[in-house]
Structures are given as structure tokens and as C-alpha cells.
Amino acid sequence: GYGYRPVRAGCSPPALLSIILFGSCVMLNSALEHSVEDKIARDPTLVTREFDLGFGPESFDFYVPPDVSQCYREEAGSKVARKPKFNGMSGKFINMSPHTVKWYWDPGRGEPGILMAICPPFEAVGTATFPSHRFYFADDEDPNKILTRFTVVEGQSVMYYDPFVVEGDEKATRRNLESLTLDEYEKYEKRARTMRFNEIYRETTGRDYLPIYPRNKLTHFLWPADYYGQQHWATTKETHFVDIPPNTKAKKITAQGEERILAESEPRLLQEYRKDDVLNMTLTVLSCAPRVFEIDNFLSEAEVDHIIELANAINLRKSTTTGGGDGNTDGSDSTGTRTSKNSWIDRERSPVVDAIYRRAADLLLLDESLLRRRGKTELPEFGSKKAISESLQLVHYENSQQYTAHHDYGFGDIEDEEQEERYATLLLYLNEGMTGGETCFPRWENAETSDGLCATPKKGKAVLFFSLLPDGNMDDLSQHAAEPVTDGEKWLIN
């Protein structure tokens, strides 16, 4: 059961369950109870606008953020949003040429550039950045041959390298484009069409459009965040474990596909070790933009202890970042962006871990089979049989360790029709009492402070946030950080 629920963009397979989830084309789990009214079929922040990009009339439902006054349940215009102290942002750099290029950060002062990534033809690279940061594309074979330079400007996240356009000379531009093969031209035009759409998107919403246009509409439901303190509820039969079963019963799950289906009338796995038959989960809105919620007591004491016990048997390794921002291709981080240690716990590791996945699916109003590999007869309309979630990431922070401000989404390949990206992240805290270690959203919109919104770790608590907006765009404001632990230690799974 649920009160409201989140979902992702496009009729596509998955995202990550930090649980972190990729979007997909599925219906809500209607078997459960929740606080959302059936009549809420369209997000009220969406505004339809018609336009023509040269392919005939089109329309799009644009996300237009509400006035910050509405987050306080007050009359529009009665409050003014405070400018955050933190001025970070998402940066996307697009290579519109048919050649591979190398992407460098320019530290200035005459120092050599630092290789960030290799960008294939017509693809994009990206990073969390700041206004005035400088980057450049260089020839793949000759790093001294600089093709174009970029300077990050506040409010502009997308930057292009287009070697074909001759400003003011359309004929010369067309002649340049004639050198492309049909396949190359189709990719170029896809980027160019997105660039034209982005001009309309910025005009309408005040922000850049980060995916490739067009993109399938969101088909999942996003929990509304209309005002601070707003509460929604969702029920689940995946109730808390109050005692952990002995190892003889808490064995690794070997059942597959349809064998793992539990009917609503059936008892849950190892029900005799659980409390009650139904668990009510309450979501409280912490932030409207980005959409952030907290859920107290998502995990029981026994479940937390079980996960920590599993952790003690796992060899934790230095955490990695996605994207290889220092030029590495394995995701290793030498920049100090992420200094924690982590490992992974599969859903099938034990019935307790499996129950956490099922409970998370109920919180998100998803069919639990989406969070595992499905059998032949399960959700045949979905297409792919792979899970839309990852294994649980177990993360440990010691004194001074942190994860600086970052986004959970990335930029997909131009040939990825579904554009699968992480749309929701569920953080689960395993301990409390440390100094520092908060999960902070430094750019949340509010009218009271320029400081970030910070969630303090509490044993068993969950924090849910969405990385995508209702119109399918990435939410740049979802940038978040794990603050340094200054005393004690921090454990969490996501």
C-alpha cells in the first residue's frame, strides 16, 4: 500500500536502488494501499507547450517549478527563494564531430590540462562543476591541438563542440555537413535537434534540458512534494524482522523467476520471525526541489544488525566514482571526491535482504519482480528481464571520509533509445551518533537559508530522493554530498 509513489522516464528497462532505480515502462502496483488519490493522473507542475523544430508541430509537457511560497503553503509571490552558498552545477559537454576527442580540465596558470575522459564521436561527457571552471576538447592523437574551449557559466549546463557550423553562412555549413556519412549525419541531427529543443526548454523553464530529445515520457509515479512537512503513507506486508533467523534458515535464496512470486494471501518469507502482518511507511517531505523525503523506521534493529553482520564477513574496498573523472576507465578516484570504503550485497544473500527489496518496491509502488531477474511469464510487456536495481551498496565512512557533491544520474549513449538513467535513490542508515556524516542537498530551493538541507543519519531511517523531474529531464538540484565524518563512523546501504 502507498500514499504516493515515484517513477521514472521512458518506456525502458531499469535504474539503481541505493537502493537507486532506473526508469521503466510499468504500471503502478495497484494491489497495495496508499494515500494518493486516484484522480492525480498528471503532475500539476507540468505545462504543455506546442512548437516546431522543423519536423512539424510538436508538443511537450514542461516541468515548471512552483513558486517557493507554495512550499510554505502561502500565496504565490509572498516569499523569495534564497540563493544557495554552494554554486555547483551539472556540466555536459557534447562532441558533435565524427571523431574521438579527449576532454581536459584546464587548471589555468599555464599548467597542463588534466585528462578527464575520452569522448567518442557524437557522444557526451559530464561532471559536477562550478561557474568559471574551464575545460577543452583536444585532438585524440595530439593533445596539444585544442579543438575548442569551454568556460562554465552559471545557469548553463550544456556546452557543444560543433566543427561544421559556419556562423552567418548556411551554405558553408551545409557543405561541411555533406562530408558526413548517412549514419553520422543522423547522429549529428539528433544532437542538433536536441540543441534546438533546449532553447525552447530554457525559455520555458529557466534550465537546460540534459537528456537527448525526444525522450519517452515518464510512466512511473513520482511522490508529490507540494510543501515542507507534507506526509504520504504506503503499506506493505513486508513487515519488520524482530529476530534474525538462524543461519540454517536464513540461507541464500536459490529460487528463480516465477518461483519467487508471493501472492497477497501468502505469508511472507520467515513470517514467524517478524512483527505484525502489515507495516505502514510514512514519507515526510524535506524538500520540494529537489524532491526529498525521509521515512523513519524503514529498517528494524534486527535487520540493521543482520546487515552489519554480513558486512563483517565482507572485504570492503575503496569506493569508486562513475565516469572516471581523472581519466581512469575503471571508476577509481584519485581526486578525493569519494574517500569511503564499500562493497555489495546481493538481494539473494538472505531472506532478510530480500524482504528489504520487497519493502522498497512497495514504498516506490513497483512490482517487486522489477528488482530482480524475472521469469519468462513475468511482466512480458516490459521487454527486458533484467532487474532495474543494483545490488545493495554497503558504504563505510571513517573519520574525515566523505563523498563530495555529485549527481546520481549520468549521460547515456546517443544510440540508447531508452536513455536509462537513475531516477530514484533510497539511502538506508545503519547507525547514528557520529559527528558529521549528514546527507546534504546544498542547492535546495527555500526562502529561509542559503545553507544546504542536511539529513542526519539515524539508525533504520531511509531518505528517498529523485534524480529525474516529472517531464523526464534530470534534476540538477538533486546534487548531494555525504559530509565528512569528524568523529565516529558511519554505515549505510543504498
Buried (B, 14 or more C-beta within 10 A) or exposed (E): BBBBBBBBBBBBBBBBBBBBBBBBBBBBBEEBBBBBEEEEEEBEBBEEBEBEBEEEEBEBBBBBBBBBBBBBEBEEEEBEBBEBEBEBBBBBBBBBBBBBBBBBBBEEEEEEBBBBBBBBBBBBBBBBBEBEBBBBBBBBEEBEEBBBBBEBEEEBBBBBBBBBBEEEEEEEBEEBBEEBEEEBBEBBEBBBBBBBBBEBBBEBBEBBBBBBBBBBBBBBBBBBBBBBEBEBBBBBBBBBBEEBBEEEEBEEBEEEBEEBBEEEEEEBBBEEBBEEEEBBBBBBBBBBBBBBBBBEBBBBEBBBBBBEEBBEEBEBEEBBBEBBBBBBEEEEBEEEBBBBBBBEBBBBBBBBBBBBBBBBBBBBBBBBBBBBBBBEEBBEEBEBBBBBBBBBBBBBBEBEBBBBBBBBBBBBEBEEBBBBBBBBBBBBBBBBEBEBBBBBBBBBBBBEEEBBBBBBBBBBBBBBBBBBBBBBBBBBBBBBBBBBBEEBBBBBBB
